[in-house]
Amino acid sequence: MVFLNLPLLVRSRGPDEFWRKRRIFKLAAHYRSRTRNVYSFAIRSVHRALAYATKGRKLKKLDMAQLWSTRVEAGCQQYGVGLETFKEGLARSDILLNKKVLSDLAIWEPRSFEALVKISRERAAVEGMPDIKRRSAFNQVYGLSNLKLD
Amino acid sequence: MSFLAQTMRQMLRHVPNRSLLTAGAMRPLSISPVIGQQNKPATESVDLSAIAKDQQKECLSICERINRQVQKSEQGRLFAVVHLCGKQFKVTPGDIILVEGYWPPTIGDEISLDKVLLAGARDFTLVGRPILEPGLILVKATVVEKTLSHTKTHFRKKRRKQYMRINFQRSPHTMVRINSIELARPVDGNGEGESSSRRLF
C-alpha cells in the first residue's frame, strides 16, 4: 500500500524544526525561567507579547492625547479658565494650536501660554460663554475692550 | 509697593499679542467649513478706528519696543511653532524634528518652513491667526537624514481557531535640523490680516 496523496506529506515536518523554534527563542531570550528555555511556554509568551505590542501602538496615541489634555487643563486652570472654554476661545480667535504644542508651551514657555489664556478668556467674556462672566482685572488684550458684554 | 505694582504691570505688558491688533480682529473663523466647527459670529465687528486712542498708542509703543529690542539683538533665542506635514512642532535653532512617512526632499536640501503659527522670544510672543504673515518669521531648516523606522510588528491571532497573521512594516523617516529662526521684518500694528486668511492652511 503506497500513499500517493501529496497533502499527506504535510505530516512530516522535516529538518526545519530547529530554525523555527530558534526564531521564537530569540524573541523570548529576555524572559525568565522556563519561558526562555521551553518552547511550549516560550511561544505562548511571545504571542501574547506581540499581540500586546500591536494593541499598544494604538493605546499609546490615546495615552499621549490624554496626557496633553491633562497638562493643558492644569495650565489654564491656574488662571481660572476651564479646558473647554480655553479651547473654544482659541478656536473662535482663529488660533489653531493643537494640544501637544499647547502642553509644550504650558511647560516651557509659561508667559506665552499666559498670553494665550488671556486671549481665550477675553474672547469667552466678550462672547458670553457660560463659564466666564466678567473680564479679568489684569486683562491686557487690546482690541477687544470696546465690545460690550451681554 | 508702587514700584512693585509698576514692575508687575510692566511684566504683564511684556507679552503683547500682535495679531490681535489687526483690523477685523473679531473676524469669524476663516476655515470653518474645512474643520467643520460651529463658530458663533461676533457681536459686532471692530476696526482700527473703534479702538481707543490710548490703546492704539500703547500698541504702537509695544511694537516700537519690540523693534528696538530686535535691532539691538537683545531678544534672546527665538522659538517658533511650525506646521509641517500635518503636524505642529515647537522648534528652536538646533532642534531635529522627525517627519514620518514619504517626504520628497532629499538629504542636503535647505528648506524654509513658512507656516509659522506662533513665534516667541524672551520678552514677546507673536501669535498667528491662524498663521503669521508670510515673511515675518524666517525658519530655515536642512534635511539631514532619511532612514526607516524600527520594525513594527502587526500580529493577529485568534486562539483555538488556527488563525495567525504577522506582518512587519518600517515607515520612512526624515530628520530635519532647524538652522535658524529670525525676525525678518519689523513688527507693526497693522498686519495684513486678509492675505494670511486667503492662504490654504
Interface residues (C-beta under 8 A of the other chain):
Chain A: H47 L50 A51 A53 T54 R57 A91 R92 S93 D94 I95 L96 L97 N98 K100 V101 D104 L105 W108 E109 R111 S112 E114 A115 L116 K118 I119 V126 E127 F138 Q140 V141 Y142 G143 L144 S145 N146 L147 K148
Chain B: L12 R13 H14 V15 P16 N17 L20 L21 A25 M26 R27 L29 S30 Q37 N39 K40 A42 T43 E44 V46 A50 I51 A52 Q55 E58 C59 F79 V81 Q88 F89 K90 L117 L118 G120 T125 V127 G128 R129 P130 K152 T153 H154 F155 R156 K157 M164 I166 F201
